Amino acid sequence: METVRQRPRVEGGREEEILDATVAVVAELGYDRLTMDAVATAAKASKATLYRRWSTKAELVVDAISRAKGCPMPEQVDTGSLRGDLIAMSCGDGGFMDEVPMSVMAGLFTALQHDAELKRAVQERFLAPRLGLVTEVYQRAVRRGEIAPDVDIELITTTLPAVIIYHAFVLGIEPTDDLILRVIDNVILPAARGSQAS
């Protein structure tokens, strides 16, 4: 099995400054027009520094939206109920309320359609760890008996993010705690009961 060499981190607070500058450049230029030169200039860093840490702009941009003032990883939670876990994950740090400029995310969604490198980086670095946390939340709910045996788990795990993304990027409505609670209480929990729902 091939091991992936961990690229060296940038020292001190410089890495966070570079990631913040990356978010700003994506917001200004869009993903397609972003270059490592533009980020290096904005971050007052050398291009060599960037390439030592990130081999491609896709990896840099995905790290930036994942860890800077973007969408940090949600914390692993176990409140004892599916509803509690979903609220804690969706409304806390790393949840849907974290601020990423709409232009940044919209630009990434557009680029995902034609940039295989970006798609791979988003799937591996952004989606996979988050899906792992969400899957564990739903698996615990199954073990507690909160989810009926006939429920399509794969479908309901994607429902909340799908509704939030639709509101944000199709309707242009910023997600709110109220919207998240409405989806959890009116869609996810009834769906989790499956054919047992009255």
BELNORCOR-V242532 format. One record per residue. RES is the residue in one small letter. BURIAL is I if it has 9 or more other C-alpha atoms within 8 Angstrom, else O. Layout:
res={RES/RES}
burial={BURIAL/BURIAL}
This chain:
res={m/e/t/v/r/q/r/p/r/v/e/g/g/r/e/e/e/i/l/d/a/t/v/a/v/v/a/e/l/g/y/d/r/l/t/m/d/a/v/a/t/a/a/k/a/s/k/a/t/l/y/r/r/w/s/t/k/a/e/l/v/v/d/a/i/s/r/a/k/g/c/p/m/p/e/q/v/d/t/g/s/l/r/g/d/l/i/a/m/s/c/g/d/g/g/f/m/d/e/v/p/m/s/v/m/a/g/l/f/t/a/l/q/h/d/a/e/l/k/r/a/v/q/e/r/f/l/a/p/r/l/g/l/v/t/e/v/y/q/r/a/v/r/r/g/e/i/a/p/d/v/d/i/e/l/i/t/t/t/l/p/a/v/i/i/y/h/a/f/v/l/g/i/e/p/t/d/d/l/i/l/r/v/i/d/n/v/i/l/p/a/a/r/g/s/q/a/s}
burial={O/O/O/O/O/O/O/O/O/O/O/O/O/O/I/O/I/I/I/I/I/I/I/O/I/I/I/O/I/I/I/O/O/I/O/I/O/I/I/I/I/I/I/O/I/O/I/O/I/I/I/I/I/I/I/O/I/I/I/I/I/I/I/I/I/I/I/I/I/I/I/I/I/I/O/O/O/O/O/O/I/I/I/I/I/I/I/I/I/I/I/I/I/I/I/O/I/I/O/I/O/O/I/I/I/I/I/I/O/O/I/I/O/O/O/O/O/I/I/O/I/I/I/I/I/I/I/I/I/I/O/O/I/I/I/O/I/I/O/O/I/I/O/O/O/I/I/I/O/O/I/O/O/O/O/I/I/O/I/I/O/O/I/I/I/I/I/I/I/O/O/O/O/O/I/O/O/O/O/I/I/I/I/I/I/O/I/I/I/I/I/I/I/I/O/O/O/O}
